[in-house]
Amino acid sequence: MSAAPGSALSTAKPERVVRRAVRMGSHLKGQATVAVTLTAIATISKLLIPLAIRAGVDDGIEKADTTVIARVSLLGLGLLVIQYIAQRVAYFAVARLGEEYLANFRGQIFSSLMKLDMPFYGRSKAGVLVARMTSDIESMTEFVNEGAVMALSNALTAFGVAVFLVAVDWRLALPILGVIGILIVISAVFQRWVSRSYAQVRERIGGVLALLQEGITGVRVVQAFTQESGQARAFRRINERYFEANMGAARAISKYFPMVSFLRSLAVGIVLALGGRRVIDGTLSFGTLVAFLLYLNWFFMPIINLANVYNLGQSAVAALHKLFAVVDTPVEVAEAPDARDIMTPVEGRLELASVSFGYEPGDLILEDLDLVIPPGQRLAVVGETGAGKSTVAKLLMRFYDPVKGEVRLDGQDLKRLTHASRASAVALIPQDDFLFNATLRENIRFGRPSADDAAIWAVCETMGIDGWLRSLPEGLNTEVRERGSRFSSGERQLVALARAFLVDPDVIVLDEATSNLDPQTELAVEQALRRLLSGRTSVVIAHRLRSAERADRVIMIDAGAIIADGTHDELLRTSARYAELVAVWERGLSSGSPAVEQ
């Protein structure tokens, strides 16, 4: 089993994560060069202003030369205009660069999630995965929108100021560089502290979102069993852990920023003490002292800004750890390098040969299961809850690979077939009849996006549901809303059947829906299903007695083994366990109990 998302890069160094993130944006080098160049022009223009002020003070004010003052004023104004234009364009360039990078990154993350297999989703919490695409991406978006431009501008400003300080008067710069050294050491300590805190923040927000989603999704169950208080207590516990992680970052920040302010004031005091004495004894001009103080202020402000940006950066890096962990999660049910397309025409012969399987190592659900399904046969798989019925369906769809043995289609191991050719030959109609928040047209042709309306209507007419669809005011343009909430359970089943029919598969795996339907809807679904399954090999995970009665063959599974095999009538005579199951079903029918009917 591969690691759960979020763990793969848990020990990776931040610089490795950042380097990888930079490599992902290598296609944006041109835009990055333009953004950096414009920011550099804006920064240099700003850094030249104190030199102009020095000239104005020393050569203009002290010598009472108004011509110099006017010339310096115009020069300063010109530098401000250049700075404004370059900075404005640079802000837009950096923002565009960041948004393009994020758009590409979001696409890669979503693509990775869609390629991951059922073993991954079986052990991953939906809320945690949602956090990857919401909270973690939001952290990166916040850094791009608020921090990237500030980080680039202030980093260039801090470097440029350091150069100009030395250039203006290296002797006065030396003690200031000592203060800067102390600041760098303190910043390094702060970096290690706050990075651990933000890693915890990113880890624990996933837990908060997971419980939040679970609570909202299962609110009816919560209220039905009056467990509102219990859920609230569980949320308070996990929310408290999230609060503690945030407070760890807050404690680091509360110690760091006051120290930066103290060092800034100390540096200004040193410059005034040493520089003022030199101005008095004539070894330093007053204009140079003014310029030096301006540079000094400009140096600490970028440092403070960078510390603010650093918080956003640390949060973004912690998010990158989680996002890269998703990207790096290996696919267990992968397409083999030498996989080939299935041989056509497909007959539809299915076989499970000595198949053993378990979702957890050492805990087998199926053990040495042998099953052969001839072409065109309609097989019903029955059994009590947890017997392994749905597991058989998942193996036939190759959502999972068996621990031992082979699952074959027309004698070919599914592991040796390409995903695309297998999917074209074997279609699934899942138990939940999931519909996407799109139009009916888009839902029906989901498995065959190139299908035109004529092909869709031909399928609907064959299934006998064209009249229902034409009765809808918007026809195929009808929006089904989230998860098909606009339609009843039976109507969703009809759309799911049409979706499978349009693909025209050779094998149908039907994990039968367990919801009770009214007689008219059930008749429509059964008629559509009969047309869909006609002439095709089909495996129906039967939760209803009627499905077993209508099947060509029935197998009963118990504890991962086939304990009965034959037609419905044969098993009633020869299998006491099957007869008992049918009796339970019939009692459920007579009492109208949906729990027994399932």
Secondary structure, 3 states (H helix, E strand, C coil): CCCCCCCCCCCCCHHHHHHHHHHHCHHHHHHHHHHHHHHHHHHHHHHHHHHHHHHHHHHHHCCCCHHHHHHHHHHHHHHHHHHHHHHHHHHHHHHHHHHHHHHHHHHHHHHHHHHCCHHHHHHCCHHHHHHHHHHHHHHHHHHHHHHHHHHHHHHHHHHHHHHHHHHHCHHHHHHHHHHHHHHHHHHHHHHHHHHHHHHHHHHHHHHHHHHHHHHHHCHHHHHHCCCHHHHHHHHHHHHHHHHHHHHHHHHHHHHHHHHHHHHHHHHHHHHHHHHHHHHHHCCCCHHHHHHHHHHHHHHHHHHHHHHHHHHHHHHHHHHHHHHHHHHHCCCCCCCCCCCECCCCCCCCCEEEEEEEECCECCECCEEEEEEEECCCCEEEEECCCCCCHHHHHHHHCCCCCCCEEEEEECCEEHHHECHHHHHHHEEEECCCCCCCCCEHHHHHCCCCCCCCHHHHHHHHHHHCCHHHHHHCCCHHHCECCHHHCCCCHHHHHHHHHHHHHHHCCCEEEEECCCCCCCHHHHHHHHHHHHHHHCCCEEEEECCCHHHHHHCCEEEEEECCEEEEEECHHHHHHHCHHHHHHHHHHHHHHHHCCHHHHC
